[in-house]
Amino acid sequence: MSKLRIAHMAGPTATIQNTPPLVTSSKARLRAGLEPLKTSNGSPQTYDALRAQRLAAPVKVYVEQFSAHPLEADAAELYGPPDGYIGADGRFSKDKTSSGDRPVYEIELTPEDGLYPLPYMALQADGTPWEEETVALFSEKTRQGFFPDGSRSFEEIDRLSVGIDGTVNLIGGRAEVDFYRVMPPAGFTKGLAKAARADQKAGDIPPERLGHDFFAYKPFHLAKSPPRPALAKITNDVQAIVSSGTYDGVIWTQGSPQVEETAYWFNLLIDTDLPIVCNAAQRPQGQISNDGPANIVDSVTYIESGIWRGTSGGNRCGTIVLQEQQFFAAREVAKVDARPGGYMATGGHGGIIGQLTHGGKPYVTYVPAYRHTASSDVNLAKLPSSVTATRLGASGLETYEMTIKDKSGALLADAIPGVTILKEGGYFADTFGDDPAQEPDLSLLIERKLASGRLGGFVVEGLVPYGMATSELRTSMLRMASFMGLPVVRVGRGHPEGFADPHPESIAGLNLTATKARLLLMAALMKFGHLPIALDPAHPSEAEVSALRRAIAAYQQVFDTH
């Protein structure tokens, strides 16, 4: 029986591809004449942490019979004989020679077996023990705790994660996985020869830089997240992978607070009928109660099951985020807490479209009503090569053609729009009156967007569910911004259950959160460009109002269906 073909795509700041710090064991410290690790009350730690490592040579070990469970010996009559015995002198014998001899299994461990949990024996170059990733507190000399691609995390899952039936190989037993470093959380700062690469890209890896080639949140004082233009590379790489004809499905891993945004972006931009499953973890791999391995294994199960497939053979579920056995629709998922299970479906009308049972059988109970992936009106294939945009020129507002895609159809980094979320609350105005000088922050934002030479707009997170700002002055300033070309979307604050009502001169974000409305507006801007401008934005003519309303209606159609 042939295995699934799955592509794993490494995303930024991914706790699911992170590990707890490699701390020098007490065994290593004592051997070096150092103090052993202490507990919080100052007493020596009873045990060392065991970290997955590779043997350099074969070794023979003797494992005491009946030591895998405290009640094995209670059913001793059901067991076959041991391989031999260890006597009081520590020597192995096939036969029992004394009543004190311990029955054992003789096992030869080899490097070919794979990873083994072992004490961590490394010291720093100056002989001091490792306590964290950095050589000292707030130092820029540091190791990396994140994995540079998914190969190591998948290997550890296959080797060390035990399934409900007591076996391992929970991924590799069912799927062949190729690894892609789309926007990885760790990098090779000294480069890497092509022969040593575990991912699919060819050639040597040149020296990589944090904040440019890879993005990690730890060490915290060195944290870097990808900027907005990075979405172009992510989109182009993922589109190429799903369009290769090689895979049955893809898995994307990313940091738990951001995965909901990238999942919705894939839902909007990626043109595919393949299942896209996004995973995150609240706790690093290897930490107590870590949730990442089960999420990844469940994603393989979801892809393998085919329950995502519609009657026409396409993907009826769109991009999903799979966390703690639940399938979240990309449009509605949101992280609400930093614990396993800390995700919810927003919008008040569904969003959890299925789950896996305790035994691992998947079910889909609802399918999204909104367009996605292959049916999306704003996916990469349906975006134009250029759109009309507005900028602030020497003589005032002017229009120009903004290139969206290159000749090969790839999305350009400069085309990714800048959309600002404006958080509004009650009693927002500084004082009485209608002078725009009282709102310098908003004035500056509008001016900066028009001067940037990029596509842009605003999302107002206002009153629930209407999305209105409480300041009439700011509302009038945003209306004027619309007549300067900048579209404005209104959503309720938080996770609204109600829907924002349409308005002829602004876009209703329905029950989207502000973060999701921002992404949809970014996609729509690359589809339609800026709104038509008025000669005098403060006093538009009837014809200019009509032109704006027609443009807003096109935007609204996308927001009503995505």
HELIX and SHEET records of a PDB file:
HELIX    1   1 THR A   15  GLN A   17  5                                   3    
HELIX    2   2 SER A   26  ARG A   31  1                                   6    
HELIX    3   3 ALA A   73  LEU A   78  5                                   6    
HELIX    4   4 PRO A  111  ASP A  113  5                                   3    
HELIX    5   5 SER A  151  LEU A  160  1                                  10    
HELIX    6   6 LYS A  194  ALA A  196  5                                   3    
HELIX    7   7 PHE A  220  LEU A  222  5                                   3    
HELIX    8   8 ALA A  230  VAL A  242  1                                  13    
HELIX    9   9 VAL A  259  LEU A  269  1                                  11    
HELIX   10  10 GLY A  292  SER A  305  1                                  14    
HELIX   11  11 THR A  373  SER A  375  5                                   3    
HELIX   12  12 LEU A  380  LYS A  382  5                                   3    
HELIX   13  13 ALA A  413  ALA A  415  5                                   3    
HELIX   14  14 PRO A  436  GLN A  438  5                                   3    
HELIX   15  15 PRO A  440  ALA A  451  1                                  12    
HELIX   16  16 GLU A  472  SER A  482  1                                  11    
HELIX   17  17 ALA A  514  PHE A  528  1                                  15    
HELIX   18  18 GLU A  542  THR A  561  1                                  20    
SHEET    1   A 8 ALA A 175  TYR A 180  0                                        
SHEET    2   A 8 LEU A   4  ALA A  10  1                                        
SHEET    3   A 8 GLY A 249  THR A 253  1                                        
SHEET    4   A 8 ILE A 276  ASN A 279  1                                        
SHEET    5   A 8 ILE A 320  GLN A 323  1                                        
SHEET    6   A 8 GLN A 326  ALA A 329 -1                                        
SHEET    7   A 8 ILE A 352  LEU A 356 -1                                        
SHEET    8   A 8 PRO A 362  VAL A 364 -1                                        
SHEET    1   B 2 LEU A  50  GLN A  53  0                                        
SHEET    2   B 2 TYR A 116  PRO A 119 -1                                        
SHEET    1   C 4 VAL A  59  GLU A  64  0                                        
SHEET    2   C 4 ARG A 102  LEU A 109 -1                                        
SHEET    3   C 4 GLY A  84  ILE A  86 -1                                        
SHEET    4   C 4 PHE A  92  SER A  93 -1                                        
SHEET    1   D 2 VAL A 333  LYS A 335  0                                        
SHEET    2   D 2 TYR A 343  ALA A 345 -1                                        
SHEET    1   E 2 SER A 386  GLY A 393  0                                        
SHEET    2   E 2 GLY A 396  THR A 403 -1                                        
SHEET    1   F 4 GLY A 418  LYS A 423  0                                        
SHEET    2   F 4 GLY A 456  GLY A 462  1                                        
SHEET    3   F 4 VAL A 488  GLY A 492  1                                        
SHEET    4   F 4 ILE A 507  ALA A 508  1                                        
END                                                                             
